[in-house]
């Protein structure tokens, strides 16, 4: 098999798009907004999409484990190990971000406030929680891993003169 399955391709690009949206809006929009009532709508969208992205990632991991393996790329053993390590790290960090986001939401009563109308004042900063700091740091790690993933794809395509994006496209 030289191309991933349609389900794998759809989940790859869907999760990639969601991750970029969540990383950009979380880093450049939500983190700069004061924790007031006006922020609740944006937090709700962020939480829903974060849960969806985490679930999609778990499904992707399950599919990768169960699916027939795709034809290996021709590359050095070191590069192959780095590629595998990058993918494992990406999935691990995505799951860790999802868990830290859930724990942060529970710690700050965000779920109860946003979804169930609990009338409680929002914390001044989510960085008051250690898990809030971890959540933010993990997003920076994920951004780095995604950049390395894209750089690896581009550099491999240039070096091998092989359009490997076709493997993950329709």
Z-matrix of the N, CA and C atoms (Angstrom, degrees):
N
C 1 1.454
C 2 1.524 1 108.24
N 3 1.319 2 116.71 1 126.29
C 4 1.465 3 121.36 2 -177.83
C 5 1.519 4 112.76 3 -105.15
N 6 1.325 5 116.75 4 -7.00
C 7 1.464 6 121.20 5 -178.30
C 8 1.519 7 108.58 6 -134.03
N 9 1.324 8 115.61 7 146.20
C 10 1.455 9 119.97 8 177.26
C 11 1.525 10 109.74 9 -70.48
N 12 1.321 11 115.99 10 161.42
C 13 1.458 12 120.26 11 179.12
C 14 1.529 13 109.91 12 -69.45
N 15 1.316 14 115.87 13 158.19
C 16 1.471 15 120.41 14 179.53
C 17 1.526 16 111.16 15 -58.62
N 18 1.332 17 117.43 16 -40.03
C 19 1.482 18 120.02 17 177.91
C 20 1.520 19 110.88 18 -60.60
N 21 1.334 20 116.64 19 -44.01
C 22 1.462 21 120.13 20 179.79
C 23 1.523 22 111.26 21 -63.33
N 24 1.324 23 115.58 22 -41.30
C 25 1.464 24 120.28 23 -179.70
C 26 1.521 25 110.68 24 -64.66
N 27 1.329 26 116.69 25 -45.98
C 28 1.470 27 120.44 26 179.19
C 29 1.520 28 110.75 27 -60.25
N 30 1.325 29 117.14 28 -47.65
C 31 1.468 30 120.12 29 -179.34
C 32 1.528 31 111.80 30 -65.79
N 33 1.333 32 117.66 31 -35.91
C 34 1.467 33 121.28 32 178.32
C 35 1.528 34 110.54 33 -60.44
N 36 1.330 35 116.46 34 -53.11
C 37 1.463 36 119.93 35 -176.41
C 38 1.523 37 112.51 36 -73.15
N 39 1.324 38 117.43 37 -33.31
C 40 1.465 39 120.52 38 175.68
C 41 1.524 40 110.39 39 -64.53
N 42 1.327 41 116.83 40 -49.25
C 43 1.459 42 119.01 41 -179.95
C 44 1.529 43 110.93 42 -66.25
N 45 1.336 44 117.07 43 -37.49
C 46 1.464 45 119.91 44 177.67
C 47 1.519 46 111.85 45 -61.29
N 48 1.330 47 116.37 46 -45.52
C 49 1.463 48 120.11 47 178.37
C 50 1.516 49 112.37 48 -63.82
N 51 1.328 50 115.95 49 -43.22
C 52 1.473 51 119.80 50 178.01
C 53 1.524 52 110.85 51 -63.02
N 54 1.329 53 116.99 52 -42.91
C 55 1.468 54 120.28 53 -179.85
C 56 1.521 55 111.40 54 -61.40
N 57 1.320 56 116.74 55 -45.92
C 58 1.470 57 119.46 56 179.84
C 59 1.529 58 109.74 57 -62.30
N 60 1.330 59 117.26 58 -44.68
C 61 1.463 60 120.51 59 178.30
C 62 1.529 61 110.74 60 -58.94
N 63 1.338 62 116.63 61 -48.35
C 64 1.467 63 120.52 62 -178.78
C 65 1.524 64 111.66 63 -64.44
N 66 1.325 65 117.42 64 -42.29
C 67 1.469 66 120.48 65 -179.94
C 68 1.524 67 111.29 66 -64.63
N 69 1.321 68 117.14 67 -44.93
C 70 1.463 69 120.22 68 -178.20
C 71 1.521 70 110.99 69 -68.25
N 72 1.340 71 117.33 70 -48.98
C 73 1.464 72 118.76 71 -177.86
C 74 1.524 73 111.71 72 -69.68
N 75 1.316 74 117.21 73 -37.11
C 76 1.463 75 119.45 74 178.75
C 77 1.520 76 111.91 75 -66.03
N 78 1.337 77 116.23 76 -42.77
C 79 1.462 78 121.24 77 -176.28
C 80 1.520 79 112.68 78 -76.28
N 81 1.325 80 116.76 79 -44.01
C 82 1.463 81 119.92 80 -171.50
C 83 1.524 82 114.88 81 -102.78
N 84 1.321 83 118.08 82 -13.02
C 85 1.462 84 119.87 83 -179.48
C 86 1.530 85 110.20 84 -114.75
N 87 1.335 86 116.67 85 -64.84
C 88 1.468 87 119.87 86 -174.32
C 89 1.520 88 113.17 87 -61.88
N 90 1.319 89 116.83 88 -42.55
C 91 1.469 90 118.40 89 -176.37
C 92 1.522 91 112.25 90 -67.09
N 93 1.338 92 117.25 91 -20.89
C 94 1.467 93 120.77 92 179.97
C 95 1.525 94 113.16 93 -95.02
N 96 1.335 95 117.52 94 -8.17
C 97 1.462 96 120.54 95 179.88
C 98 1.531 97 109.51 96 -86.50
N 99 1.323 98 117.16 97 138.51
C 100 1.461 99 118.23 98 174.19
C 101 1.534 100 109.95 99 -67.42
N 102 1.307 101 116.37 100 150.31
C 103 1.467 102 121.41 101 -179.25
C 104 1.524 103 110.06 102 -78.26
N 105 1.321 104 114.22 103 81.34
C 106 1.456 105 121.46 104 178.49
C 107 1.528 106 108.43 105 -124.23
N 108 1.315 107 116.08 106 177.50
C 109 1.461 108 122.21 107 179.99
C 110 1.529 109 110.58 108 -58.23
N 111 1.324 110 117.97 109 -32.72
C 112 1.455 111 121.68 110 -179.20
C 113 1.537 112 112.26 111 -63.77
N 114 1.309 113 117.01 112 -21.60
C 115 1.465 114 121.68 113 -178.43
C 116 1.523 115 112.24 114 -82.85
N 117 1.324 116 118.16 115 -17.07
C 118 1.463 117 121.31 116 -172.58
C 119 1.526 118 113.91 117 -59.90
N 120 1.324 119 118.31 118 -40.72
C 121 1.459 120 120.93 119 179.59
C 122 1.524 121 111.68 120 -62.46
N 123 1.315 122 116.12 121 -43.56
C 124 1.462 123 120.38 122 178.61
C 125 1.525 124 111.11 123 -66.86
N 126 1.325 125 116.31 124 -39.33
C 127 1.470 126 119.96 125 177.24
C 128 1.527 127 111.10 126 -63.88
N 129 1.323 128 116.33 127 -38.08
C 130 1.461 129 120.35 128 179.33
C 131 1.529 130 110.65 129 -61.48
N 132 1.325 131 116.26 130 -47.07
C 133 1.466 132 120.69 131 178.13
C 134 1.528 133 109.84 132 -61.50
N 135 1.323 134 116.85 133 -44.48
C 136 1.471 135 121.91 134 -179.87
C 137 1.526 136 110.84 135 -60.74
N 138 1.305 137 116.61 136 -43.09
C 139 1.469 138 120.45 137 -179.11
C 140 1.526 139 111.64 138 -67.34
N 141 1.318 140 116.95 139 -44.92
C 142 1.469 141 120.65 140 -179.82
C 143 1.528 142 110.18 141 -62.55
N 144 1.326 143 116.53 142 -47.72
C 145 1.467 144 119.81 143 -179.83
C 146 1.529 145 111.73 144 -67.78
N 147 1.326 146 116.96 145 -33.31
C 148 1.464 147 120.28 146 176.56
C 149 1.528 148 111.47 147 -64.74
N 150 1.323 149 116.09 148 -43.04
C 151 1.476 150 120.35 149 176.86
C 152 1.522 151 109.59 150 -63.29
N 153 1.329 152 117.16 151 -46.41
C 154 1.463 153 121.69 152 179.63
C 155 1.531 154 110.89 153 -59.05
N 156 1.314 155 117.35 154 -45.17
C 157 1.463 156 121.65 155 -179.55
C 158 1.523 157 111.43 156 -64.12
N 159 1.312 158 117.25 157 -40.12
C 160 1.467 159 120.64 158 178.03
C 161 1.522 160 110.29 159 -64.47
N 162 1.326 161 116.88 160 -43.78
C 163 1.467 162 120.52 161 179.09
C 164 1.530 163 110.24 162 -63.85
N 165 1.324 164 117.42 163 -44.88
C 166 1.470 165 120.66 164 178.03
C 167 1.523 166 110.27 165 -58.84
N 168 1.317 167 117.24 166 -40.26
C 169 1.465 168 120.80 167 -179.79
C 170 1.524 169 111.38 168 -65.50
N 171 1.315 170 117.32 169 -40.34
C 172 1.469 171 120.43 170 176.72
C 173 1.530 172 109.99 171 -63.41
N 174 1.328 173 116.57 172 -41.68
C 175 1.469 174 120.83 173 177.23
C 176 1.525 175 110.01 174 -62.60
N 177 1.323 176 117.10 175 -41.83
C 178 1.474 177 120.47 176 178.88
C 179 1.520 178 110.79 177 -62.57
N 180 1.312 179 117.41 178 -42.79
C 181 1.468 180 120.22 179 178.31
C 182 1.523 181 109.56 180 -60.49
N 183 1.318 182 116.51 181 -46.03
C 184 1.466 183 121.47 182 179.15
C 185 1.529 184 110.10 183 -59.35
N 186 1.344 185 116.81 184 -43.20
C 187 1.460 186 120.71 185 -179.98
C 188 1.528 187 111.79 186 -65.87
N 189 1.324 188 117.00 187 -39.50
C 190 1.466 189 120.95 188 179.65
C 191 1.522 190 110.19 189 -62.75
N 192 1.311 191 116.55 190 -42.80
C 193 1.460 192 121.09 191 -179.55
C 194 1.527 193 110.82 192 -64.94
N 195 1.312 194 117.07 193 -38.97
C 196 1.473 195 121.61 194 -174.52
C 197 1.521 196 114.70 195 -89.24
N 198 1.318 197 117.93 196 -25.50
C 199 1.470 198 121.08 197 -172.79
C 200 1.528 199 111.47 198 -74.89
N 201 1.327 200 115.85 199 154.53
C 202 1.469 201 118.57 200 173.19
C 203 1.527 202 108.90 201 -63.18
N 204 1.308 203 114.94 202 145.01
C 205 1.469 204 119.42 203 -176.51
C 206 1.526 205 110.02 204 -74.79
N 207 1.317 206 114.24 205 140.72
C 208 1.458 207 120.96 206 178.33
C 209 1.532 208 108.32 207 -80.39
N 210 1.309 209 115.88 208 156.83
C 211 1.460 210 122.25 209 179.02
C 212 1.532 211 110.08 210 -55.40
N 213 1.327 212 116.21 211 132.20
C 214 1.465 213 121.32 212 -178.15
C 215 1.524 214 110.46 213 -68.79
N 216 1.313 215 115.29 214 145.76
C 217 1.457 216 120.70 215 175.42
C 218 1.524 217 109.17 216 -79.38
N 219 1.301 218 115.71 217 151.80
C 220 1.463 219 121.02 218 177.49
C 221 1.527 220 108.10 219 -83.89
N 222 1.340 221 114.99 220 107.00
C 223 1.464 222 119.79 221 -179.05
C 224 1.519 223 108.84 222 -157.10
N 225 1.318 224 115.04 223 168.42
C 226 1.465 225 120.02 224 179.87
C 227 1.529 226 109.44 225 -66.88
N 228 1.328 227 116.92 226 153.17
C 229 1.467 228 119.42 227 177.26
C 230 1.536 229 112.55 228 -57.81
N 231 1.333 230 116.66 229 -36.90
C 232 1.470 231 119.69 230 178.91
C 233 1.524 232 110.49 231 -62.98
N 234 1.330 233 116.21 232 -46.90
C 235 1.471 234 119.82 233 -179.88
C 236 1.526 235 110.72 234 -63.44
N 237 1.323 236 116.94 235 -39.21
C 238 1.472 237 120.52 236 178.58
C 239 1.526 238 110.55 237 -62.26
N 240 1.345 239 116.69 238 -41.01
C 241 1.467 240 119.97 239 177.91
C 242 1.524 241 111.28 240 -66.65
N 243 1.322 242 117.11 241 -39.07
C 244 1.470 243 120.64 242 178.80
C 245 1.534 244 110.65 243 -65.53
N 246 1.344 245 115.51 244 -39.34
C 247 1.466 246 119.60 245 178.70
C 248 1.528 247 110.15 246 -63.17
N 249 1.316 248 116.26 247 -46.41
C 250 1.458 249 120.00 248 -179.77
C 251 1.536 250 110.64 249 -64.11
N 252 1.332 251 116.72 250 -43.08
C 253 1.471 252 120.88 251 179.16
C 254 1.523 253 110.89 252 -61.46
N 255 1.334 254 116.91 253 -39.74
C 256 1.464 255 120.95 254 179.08
C 257 1.520 256 110.91 255 -62.98
N 258 1.330 257 116.92 256 -45.16
C 259 1.462 258 120.06 257 179.51
C 260 1.527 259 111.71 258 -63.85
N 261 1.318 260 116.44 259 -44.52
C 262 1.468 261 120.30 260 178.83
C 263 1.527 262 110.10 261 -62.04
N 264 1.332 263 116.27 262 -43.33
C 265 1.468 264 120.26 263 179.64
C 266 1.526 265 110.91 264 -63.61
N 267 1.323 266 117.16 265 -42.45
C 268 1.474 267 120.13 266 178.95
C 269 1.524 268 110.13 267 -57.96
N 270 1.333 269 116.84 268 -50.58
C 271 1.463 270 119.56 269 -179.18
C 272 1.526 271 111.31 270 -63.43
N 273 1.325 272 117.04 271 -42.65
C 274 1.466 273 120.03 272 179.21
C 275 1.516 274 112.52 273 -60.91
N 276 1.319 275 116.17 274 -43.17
C 277 1.469 276 120.39 275 -179.59
C 278 1.527 277 110.93 276 -69.57
N 279 1.331 278 117.65 277 -38.41
C 280 1.468 279 119.45 278 177.17
C 281 1.533 280 109.99 279 -59.78
N 282 1.317 281 116.73 280 -45.74
C 283 1.470 282 120.17 281 179.48
C 284 1.529 283 109.84 282 -63.79
N 285 1.332 284 117.09 283 -42.58
C 286 1.469 285 120.70 284 179.56
C 287 1.528 286 111.15 285 -63.62
N 288 1.326 287 117.44 286 -38.75
C 289 1.468 288 120.40 287 176.95
C 290 1.527 289 109.94 288 -64.27
N 291 1.333 290 116.21 289 -43.90
C 292 1.467 291 119.38 290 177.91
C 293 1.515 292 112.46 291 -59.88
N 294 1.327 293 116.47 292 -44.70
C 295 1.469 294 121.09 293 179.44
C 296 1.525 295 110.26 294 -65.68
N 297 1.335 296 116.95 295 -45.01
C 298 1.471 297 119.15 296 -179.35
C 299 1.522 298 110.99 297 -65.53
N 300 1.330 299 117.54 298 -35.65
C 301 1.467 300 120.28 299 176.19
C 302 1.517 301 111.62 300 -64.69
N 303 1.330 302 116.31 301 -41.28
C 304 1.464 303 120.90 302 177.74
C 305 1.524 304 110.58 303 -63.73
N 306 1.329 305 116.96 304 -46.42
C 307 1.470 306 120.83 305 -179.90
C 308 1.526 307 110.41 306 -64.03
N 309 1.320 308 117.44 307 -40.53
C 310 1.465 309 120.91 308 177.22
C 311 1.525 310 110.36 309 -61.88
N 312 1.338 311 116.34 310 -46.06
C 313 1.469 312 119.90 311 179.64
C 314 1.526 313 110.86 312 -60.53
N 315 1.325 314 116.91 313 -41.56
C 316 1.467 315 120.61 314 178.30
C 317 1.534 316 110.53 315 -65.93
N 318 1.313 317 116.85 316 -43.85
C 319 1.469 318 121.09 317 -177.82
C 320 1.522 319 111.90 318 -63.33
N 321 1.330 320 116.21 319 -37.32
C 322 1.465 321 121.04 320 -177.88
C 323 1.521 322 112.63 321 -95.82
N 324 1.337 323 117.86 322 7.43
C 325 1.479 324 123.66 323 -179.04
C 326 1.518 325 112.90 324 59.73
N 327 1.320 326 117.89 325 26.38
C 328 1.465 327 120.35 326 -176.66
C 329 1.519 328 112.72 327 -64.94
N 330 1.320 329 117.24 328 -40.93
C 331 1.463 330 119.75 329 179.43
C 332 1.516 331 111.45 330 -59.40
N 333 1.328 332 115.80 331 -45.09
C 334 1.456 333 120.06 332 -179.72
C 335 1.528 334 111.64 333 -67.02
N 336 1.329 335 116.49 334 -37.75
C 337 1.467 336 120.63 335 -179.71
C 338 1.528 337 110.42 336 -69.88
N 339 1.330 338 116.24 337 -49.15
C 340 1.465 339 121.04 338 -172.73
C 341 1.526 340 112.65 339 -76.49
N 342 1.331 341 116.37 340 -44.74
C 343 1.465 342 118.67 341 -172.34
C 344 1.527 343 113.96 342 -95.86
N 345 1.340 344 117.02 343 -22.52
C 346 1.463 345 118.95 344 -175.07
C 347 1.521 346 113.73 345 -121.30
N 348 1.343 347 116.98 346 5.42
C 349 1.458 348 120.84 347 173.30
C 350 1.516 349 115.79 348 72.80
N 351 1.333 350 117.52 349 19.87
C 352 1.467 351 119.62 350 176.15
C 353 1.519 352 108.97 351 -58.80
N 354 1.314 353 115.63 352 127.24
C 355 1.461 354 119.20 353 179.96
C 356 1.516 355 108.32 354 -90.20
N 357 1.302 356 114.53 355 97.44
C 358 1.455 357 122.02 356 -178.56
C 359 1.522 358 106.84 357 -145.72
N 360 1.307 359 115.97 358 141.06
C 361 1.456 360 119.94 359 179.62
C 362 1.524 361 109.90 360 -70.71
N 363 1.328 362 115.33 361 139.39
C 364 1.457 363 120.16 362 177.07
C 365 1.527 364 110.14 363 -71.15
N 366 1.317 365 115.98 364 149.19
C 367 1.457 366 120.29 365 175.35
C 368 1.519 367 109.23 366 -64.16
N 369 1.320 368 115.79 367 150.14
C 370 1.463 369 120.67 368 -179.60
C 371 1.517 370 112.22 369 -60.37
N 372 1.329 371 116.50 370 -38.05
C 373 1.462 372 120.77 371 179.09
C 374 1.523 373 108.95 372 -149.55
N 375 1.317 374 115.98 373 136.49
C 376 1.465 375 119.78 374 176.55
C 377 1.524 376 110.59 375 -73.41
N 378 1.326 377 116.71 376 -11.09
C 379 1.464 378 120.66 377 175.47
C 380 1.534 379 111.04 378 -77.16
N 381 1.339 380 116.57 379 -4.21
C 382 1.463 381 120.28 380 172.58
C 383 1.523 382 110.16 381 -68.56
N 384 1.317 383 116.03 382 -19.30
C 385 1.458 384 121.67 383 178.96
C 386 1.526 385 108.21 384 -100.15
N 387 1.321 386 116.57 385 133.56
C 388 1.463 387 119.57 386 177.34
C 389 1.513 388 111.79 387 -55.70
N 390 1.330 389 116.10 388 -38.42
C 391 1.458 390 120.11 389 -179.66
C 392 1.534 391 111.20 390 -67.61
N 393 1.317 392 117.48 391 -25.99
C 394 1.468 393 120.55 392 175.50
C 395 1.521 394 111.08 393 -68.21
N 396 1.322 395 116.06 394 -38.95
C 397 1.470 396 120.80 395 176.36
C 398 1.525 397 109.50 396 -66.23
N 399 1.338 398 116.25 397 -44.33
C 400 1.467 399 120.98 398 178.61
C 401 1.528 400 110.44 399 -60.35
N 402 1.327 401 116.90 400 -44.38
C 403 1.468 402 121.94 401 179.63
C 404 1.533 403 110.08 402 -56.53
N 405 1.318 404 116.13 403 -46.81
C 406 1.468 405 120.40 404 179.63
C 407 1.520 406 112.58 405 -65.19
N 408 1.330 407 117.47 406 -41.83
C 409 1.466 408 120.59 407 179.18
C 410 1.525 409 111.51 408 -65.81
N 411 1.318 410 116.39 409 -40.65
C 412 1.466 411 119.72 410 179.14
C 413 1.521 412 111.78 411 -62.35
N 414 1.337 413 117.21 412 -33.74
C 415 1.465 414 118.95 413 178.45
C 416 1.525 415 110.62 414 -66.04
N 417 1.315 416 117.32 415 -35.05
C 418 1.477 417 120.32 416 177.23
C 419 1.528 418 109.99 417 -68.18
N 420 1.338 419 116.69 418 -39.94
C 421 1.467 420 120.62 419 177.16
C 422 1.523 421 109.62 420 -62.43
N 423 1.335 422 116.86 421 -43.82
C 424 1.461 423 120.65 422 -179.79
C 425 1.528 424 110.57 423 -62.85
N 426 1.307 425 117.00 424 -42.50
C 427 1.458 426 120.15 425 178.88
C 428 1.532 427 110.20 426 -59.34
N 429 1.330 428 116.61 427 -43.50
C 430 1.471 429 121.26 428 177.11
C 431 1.532 430 110.61 429 -60.30
N 432 1.336 431 116.81 430 -45.97
C 433 1.467 432 120.61 431 -178.96
C 434 1.531 433 111.68 432 -63.51
N 435 1.323 434 117.33 433 -38.10
C 436 1.464 435 120.83 434 178.32
C 437 1.526 436 110.19 435 -66.42
N 438 1.329 437 116.66 436 -42.99
C 439 1.469 438 120.11 437 177.29
C 440 1.530 439 109.65 438 -60.52
N 441 1.318 440 117.59 439 -42.40
C 442 1.470 441 120.89 440 178.38
C 443 1.531 442 110.59 441 -65.07
N 444 1.316 443 117.60 442 -37.87
C 445 1.465 444 122.34 443 177.70
C 446 1.532 445 110.04 444 -60.75
N 447 1.318 446 116.33 445 -50.50
C 448 1.468 447 121.11 446 -179.27
C 449 1.533 448 110.01 447 -64.85
N 450 1.319 449 117.04 448 -42.62
C 451 1.471 450 120.34 449 178.44
C 452 1.527 451 110.84 450 -61.57
N 453 1.330 452 116.90 451 -38.65
C 454 1.459 453 120.71 452 178.00
C 455 1.520 454 111.94 453 -64.26
N 456 1.319 455 116.68 454 -42.57
C 457 1.464 456 121.10 455 178.80
C 458 1.528 457 109.81 456 -63.08
N 459 1.333 458 116.29 457 -47.92
C 460 1.468 459 120.54 458 -178.19
C 461 1.528 460 110.97 459 -64.43
N 462 1.337 461 116.73 460 -45.97
C 463 1.468 462 118.77 461 -178.18
C 464 1.525 463 111.32 462 -65.89
N 465 1.329 464 117.44 463 -37.14
C 466 1.461 465 120.00 464 177.20
C 467 1.525 466 110.17 465 -64.92
N 468 1.325 467 116.50 466 -43.52
C 469 1.466 468 120.39 467 -179.65
C 470 1.526 469 111.10 468 -61.90
N 471 1.325 470 116.59 469 -40.27
C 472 1.463 471 120.36 470 179.91
C 473 1.535 472 110.27 471 -69.56
N 474 1.321 473 116.10 472 -47.00
C 475 1.468 474 120.32 473 -176.54
C 476 1.526 475 111.99 474 -66.05
N 477 1.321 476 117.14 475 -43.01
C 478 1.462 477 120.75 476 -175.28
C 479 1.530 478 112.81 477 -91.13
N 480 1.341 479 116.13 478 -8.89
C 481 1.472 480 121.47 479 -174.62
C 482 1.531 481 110.60 480 54.23
N 483 1.333 482 114.41 481 38.19
C 484 1.458 483 122.28 482 -177.20
C 485 1.523 484 107.61 483 -123.51
N 486 1.315 485 117.84 484 124.57
C 487 1.459 486 121.82 485 179.11
C 488 1.527 487 109.36 486 -79.69
N 489 1.329 488 116.06 487 82.98
C 490 1.455 489 119.21 488 -176.27
C 491 1.524 490 113.07 489 -74.37
N 492 1.318 491 116.55 490 -10.82
C 493 1.475 492 118.61 491 176.78
C 494 1.522 493 109.76 492 -63.50
N 495 1.327 494 117.80 493 -26.44
C 496 1.463 495 120.88 494 177.23
C 497 1.532 496 111.36 495 -58.92
N 498 1.324 497 117.80 496 -25.43
C 499 1.459 498 121.09 497 179.06
C 500 1.532 499 110.93 498 -66.80
N 501 1.335 500 116.59 499 -28.79
C 502 1.456 501 121.77 500 -175.85
C 503 1.536 502 109.65 501 -118.45
N 504 1.330 503 116.28 502 35.72
C 505 1.452 504 121.50 503 178.35
C 506 1.521 505 108.89 504 -140.35
N 507 1.299 506 116.82 505 162.72
C 508 1.469 507 122.12 506 -174.34
C 509 1.519 508 112.31 507 -78.59
